[in-house]
């Protein structure tokens, strides 16, 4: 377990993203927490739909969403920053 990891969520770990900042991902994958959150919130996918789309178990999706609930401020800030970058590059 890495120093920044939240022991409450053993399936979530942090990796360095392309920008050099630490990004929470599903352990054993490169799937970012914010990707799952976007699928749930913006696209309206259910946990089962997300699991099917990303080849995950429903338990993995539920852990990612629970991690988001506990760390929403951090994840929302990351999503907002990415949207600003995307808008600037259009």
N, CA, C and O of each residue as an XYZ file, in Angstrom:
360
protein
N       0.852     -1.182      0.000
C       0.000      0.000      0.000
C       0.896      1.242      0.000
O       1.861      1.331      0.759
N       0.556      2.183     -0.858
C       1.339      3.410     -0.971
C       0.963      4.391      0.129
O      -0.097      4.282      0.746
N       1.829      5.329      0.356
C       1.654      6.307      1.430
C       0.340      7.077      1.314
O      -0.313      7.329      2.327
N      -0.055      7.452      0.112
C      -1.262      8.260     -0.069
C      -2.548      7.447     -0.089
O      -3.636      8.022     -0.055
N      -2.448      6.134     -0.142
C      -3.633      5.291     -0.237
C      -4.498      5.405      1.021
O      -3.991      5.566      2.131
N      -5.797      5.319      0.819
C      -6.769      5.325      1.910
C      -7.042      3.862      2.266
O      -7.603      3.123      1.457
N      -6.656      3.450      3.443
C      -6.783      2.044      3.851
C      -8.230      1.551      3.867
O      -8.477      0.345      3.842
N      -9.171      2.472      3.908
C     -10.577      2.097      3.881
C     -10.970      1.505      2.526
O     -11.937      0.751      2.424
N     -10.209      1.857      1.492
C     -10.518      1.441      0.123
C      -9.310      0.719     -0.478
O      -8.560      1.320     -1.248
N      -9.109     -0.553     -0.142
C      -7.907     -1.271     -0.587
C      -7.810     -1.448     -2.098
O      -6.720     -1.698     -2.612
N      -8.915     -1.326     -2.818
C      -8.879     -1.507     -4.275
C      -8.507     -0.230     -5.033
O      -8.397     -0.240     -6.259
N      -8.316      0.867     -4.296
C      -7.954      2.134     -4.926
C      -6.518      2.475     -4.552
O      -6.135      2.390     -3.385
N      -5.731      2.861     -5.547
C      -4.356      3.283     -5.297
C      -4.079      4.528     -6.129
O      -4.832      4.852     -7.047
N      -3.015      5.210     -5.807
C      -2.645      6.418     -6.542
C      -1.468      6.134     -7.451
O      -0.516      5.463     -7.053
N      -1.531      6.646     -8.678
C      -0.425      6.569     -9.631
C      -0.164      7.974    -10.145
O      -1.029      8.845    -10.056
N       1.020      8.190    -10.680
C       1.335      9.492    -11.278
C       0.688      9.581    -12.647
O       0.891      8.724    -13.508
N      -0.088     10.627    -12.830
C      -0.737     10.853    -14.116
C       0.224     11.518    -15.085
O       1.370     11.803    -14.738
N      -0.246     11.763    -16.297
C       0.571     12.375    -17.342
C       1.084     13.750    -16.921
O       2.172     14.160    -17.325
N       0.309     14.453    -16.120
C       0.712     15.797    -15.681
C       1.652     15.752    -14.481
O       2.128     16.790    -14.021
N       1.919     14.545    -13.972
C       2.815     14.410    -12.835
C       2.116     14.386    -11.492
O       2.740     14.108    -10.468
N       0.815     14.678    -11.488
C       0.096     14.660    -10.213
C      -0.404     13.251     -9.909
O      -0.557     12.424    -10.807
N      -0.655     12.994     -8.628
C      -1.162     11.685     -8.223
C      -2.644     11.575     -8.546
O      -3.430     12.479     -8.262
N      -3.008     10.446     -9.148
C      -4.376     10.218     -9.604
C      -4.865      8.892     -9.015
O      -4.163      7.886     -9.114
N      -6.053      8.872     -8.406
C      -6.578      7.601     -7.881
C      -7.094      6.712     -9.015
O      -7.839      7.158     -9.887
N      -6.677      5.446     -8.980
C      -7.097      4.467     -9.983
C      -7.533      3.186     -9.273
O      -7.219      2.961     -8.104
N      -8.261      2.360    -10.011
C      -8.622      1.044     -9.511
C      -7.367      0.180     -9.557
O      -6.748      0.026    -10.610
N      -6.998     -0.378     -8.420
C      -5.769     -1.176     -8.308
C      -5.745     -2.278     -9.370
O      -6.745     -2.958     -9.600
N      -4.587     -2.439    -10.009
C      -4.427     -3.465    -11.028
C      -4.902     -3.031    -12.402
O      -4.828     -3.801    -13.360
N      -5.387     -1.807    -12.504
C      -5.833     -1.245    -13.782
C      -5.254      0.168    -13.891
O      -4.633      0.670    -12.954
N      -5.459      0.776    -15.005
C      -5.120      2.202    -15.152
C      -6.406      3.026    -15.201
O      -6.392      4.188    -15.607
N      -7.520      2.412    -14.783
C      -8.820      3.074    -14.836
C      -8.933      4.088    -13.704
O      -8.914      3.737    -12.525
N      -9.050      5.351    -14.094
C      -9.132      6.418    -13.098
C     -10.498      6.438    -12.421
O     -11.519      6.151    -13.046
N     -10.501      6.778    -11.147
C     -11.748      6.925    -10.393
C     -12.656      7.921    -11.109
O     -13.858      7.689    -11.231
N     -12.091      9.018    -11.576
C     -12.920     10.041    -12.203
C     -13.583      9.542    -13.487
O     -14.633     10.062    -13.864
N     -13.010      8.560    -14.166
C     -13.642      7.985    -15.351
C     -14.933      7.271    -14.968
O     -15.956      7.422    -15.635
N     -14.880      6.494    -13.892
C     -16.068      5.780    -13.410
C     -17.116      6.779    -12.924
O     -18.305      6.609    -13.191
N     -16.685      7.809    -12.218
C     -17.605      8.834    -11.712
C     -18.292      9.544    -12.881
O     -19.497      9.792    -12.834
N     -17.537      9.868    -13.918
C     -18.113     10.519    -15.093
C     -19.153      9.611    -15.752
O     -20.221     10.073    -16.154
N     -18.834      8.317    -15.859
C     -19.788      7.364    -16.447
C     -21.085      7.327    -15.643
O     -22.174      7.235    -16.209
N     -20.961      7.400    -14.330
C     -22.144      7.341    -13.470
C     -22.924      8.658    -13.497
O     -24.148      8.656    -13.636
N     -22.219      9.768    -13.366
C     -22.903     11.054    -13.213
C     -23.296     11.692    -14.539
O     -24.442     12.105    -14.717
N     -22.360     11.773    -15.459
C     -22.605     12.493    -16.707
C     -23.373     11.642    -17.710
O     -24.258     12.144    -18.403
N     -23.042     10.368    -17.789
C     -23.670      9.484    -18.771
C     -24.831      8.689    -18.184
O     -25.570      8.042    -18.926
N     -25.004      8.726    -16.851
C     -26.125      8.051    -16.215
C     -26.038      6.529    -16.185
O     -27.057      5.850    -16.066
N     -24.812      5.987    -16.294
C     -24.641      4.529    -16.259
C     -24.877      3.999    -14.849
O     -24.510      4.644    -13.867
N     -25.484      2.832    -14.755
C     -25.638      2.134    -13.475
C     -24.333      1.403    -13.174
O     -23.509      1.218    -14.070
N     -24.132      0.980    -11.909
C     -22.920      0.198    -11.597
C     -22.767     -1.040    -12.492
O     -21.650     -1.390    -12.875
N     -23.870     -1.697    -12.824
C     -23.786     -2.880    -13.687
C     -23.340     -2.477    -15.096
O     -22.518     -3.163    -15.705
N     -23.878     -1.370    -15.615
C     -23.475     -0.899    -16.948
C     -21.993     -0.512    -16.964
O     -21.284     -0.806    -17.926
N     -21.530      0.144    -15.903
C     -20.117      0.534    -15.818
C     -19.246     -0.715    -15.766
O     -18.219     -0.790    -16.440
N     -19.659     -1.693    -14.964
C     -18.896     -2.947    -14.853
C     -18.772     -3.614    -16.218
O     -17.696     -4.086    -16.586
N     -19.861     -3.654    -16.962
C     -19.848     -4.261    -18.294
C     -18.965     -3.462    -19.247
O     -18.161     -4.041    -19.977
N     -19.106     -2.154    -19.246
C     -18.367     -1.276    -20.155
C     -16.850     -1.365    -19.949
O     -16.084     -1.340    -20.912
N     -16.428     -1.470    -18.689
C     -14.998     -1.443    -18.370
C     -14.444     -2.798    -17.938
O     -13.317     -2.882    -17.452
N     -15.237     -3.862    -18.116
C     -14.812     -5.221    -17.783
C     -14.379     -5.327    -16.321
O     -13.283     -5.795    -16.013
N     -15.262     -4.884    -15.435
C     -15.022     -4.905    -13.994
C     -16.114     -5.721    -13.322
O     -17.121     -6.067    -13.939
N     -15.899     -6.022    -12.045
C     -16.980     -6.614    -11.260
C     -17.824     -5.470    -10.704
O     -17.349     -4.341    -10.582
N     -19.056     -5.765    -10.375
C     -19.911     -4.744     -9.779
C     -19.338     -4.293     -8.435
O     -19.476     -3.129     -8.059
N     -18.697     -5.211     -7.712
C     -18.066     -4.858     -6.426
C     -16.952     -3.828     -6.633
O     -16.803     -2.910     -5.826
N     -16.174     -3.973     -7.703
C     -15.120     -2.993     -7.987
C     -15.733     -1.620     -8.265
O     -15.258     -0.607     -7.752
N     -16.767     -1.594     -9.060
C     -17.432     -0.321     -9.375
C     -17.982      0.303     -8.100
O     -17.831      1.505     -7.884
N     -18.615     -0.498     -7.260
C     -19.174      0.036     -6.013
C     -18.088      0.584     -5.099
O     -18.312      1.575     -4.405
N     -16.904     -0.048     -5.086
C     -15.810      0.482     -4.259
C     -15.319      1.814     -4.814
O     -15.034      2.739     -4.053
N     -15.220      1.916     -6.135
C     -14.811      3.186     -6.740
C     -15.808      4.281     -6.383
O     -15.412      5.389     -6.022
N     -17.093      3.978     -6.480
C     -18.116      4.983     -6.158
C     -18.124      5.332     -4.670
O     -18.388      6.479     -4.309
N     -17.842      4.368     -3.812
C     -17.737      4.641     -2.377
C     -16.507      5.509     -2.096
O     -16.559      6.414     -1.263
N     -15.411      5.232     -2.790
C     -14.204      6.060     -2.659
C     -14.532      7.491     -3.075
O     -14.141      8.450     -2.409
N     -15.253      7.620     -4.180
C     -15.653      8.957     -4.630
C     -16.477      9.666     -3.564
O     -16.254     10.846     -3.297
N     -17.423      8.964     -2.954
C     -18.269      9.575     -1.924
C     -17.419     10.123     -0.774
O     -17.735     11.166     -0.202
N     -16.347      9.416     -0.446
C     -15.472      9.839      0.650
C     -14.456     10.894      0.220
O     -13.924     11.620      1.059
N     -14.185     10.982     -1.074
C     -13.148     11.881     -1.594
C     -13.693     12.772     -2.710
O     -12.952     13.142     -3.622
N     -14.971     13.117     -2.647
C     -15.608     13.826     -3.757
C     -14.978     15.182     -4.053
O     -14.887     15.580     -5.214
N     -14.549     15.884     -3.032
C     -13.957     17.207     -3.260
C     -12.701     17.077     -4.129
O     -12.514     17.839     -5.078
N     -11.854     16.116     -3.799
C     -10.613     15.871     -4.554
C     -10.923     15.465     -6.003
O     -10.322     15.991     -6.940
N     -11.855     14.536     -6.180
C     -12.176     14.032     -7.513
C     -12.875     15.121     -8.334
O     -12.557     15.301     -9.509
N     -13.812     15.843     -7.736
C     -14.507     16.914     -8.448
C     -13.528     17.993     -8.914
O     -13.671     18.521    -10.017
N     -12.539     18.322     -8.086
C     -11.534     19.316     -8.470
C     -10.717     18.815     -9.661
O     -10.391     19.587    -10.562
N     -10.394     17.546     -9.664
C      -9.638     16.956    -10.763
C     -10.452     16.961    -12.055
O      -9.924     17.263    -13.126
N     -11.732     16.627    -11.952
C     -12.617     16.636    -13.126
C     -12.733     18.065    -13.670
O     -12.654     18.276    -14.880
N     -12.919     19.040    -12.783
C     -13.055     20.438    -13.200
C     -11.779     20.932    -13.880
O     -11.848     21.619    -14.900
N     -10.622     20.590    -13.328
C      -9.349     21.004    -13.924
C      -9.189     20.410    -15.318
O      -8.723     21.084    -16.237
N      -9.576     19.150    -15.472
C      -9.467     18.501    -16.780
C     -10.412     19.148    -17.789
O     -10.059     19.294    -18.960
N     -11.601     19.534    -17.351
C     -12.549     20.189    -18.249
C     -12.025     21.536    -18.727
O     -12.246     21.913    -19.878
N     -11.338     22.259    -17.860
C     -10.751     23.545    -18.234
C      -9.685     23.332    -19.291
O      -9.624     24.066    -20.278
N      -8.840     22.323    -19.086
C      -7.781     22.017    -20.065
C      -8.394     21.624    -21.402
O      -7.945     22.086    -22.451
N      -9.422     20.768    -21.371
C     -10.083     20.331    -22.607
C     -10.704     21.527    -23.345
O     -10.593     21.626    -24.567
N     -11.352     22.426    -22.609
C     -11.990     23.592    -23.220
C     -10.953     24.508    -23.876
O     -11.217     25.100    -24.922
N      -9.794     24.619    -23.267
C      -8.732     25.470    -23.799
C      -8.124     24.875    -25.072
O      -7.538     25.601    -25.876
N      -8.259     23.576    -25.255
C      -7.654     22.912    -26.414
C      -8.638     22.652    -27.552
O      -8.326     21.925    -28.496
N      -9.814     23.243    -27.460
C     -10.825     23.015    -28.506
C     -10.610     23.973    -29.657
O     -11.357     23.941    -30.635
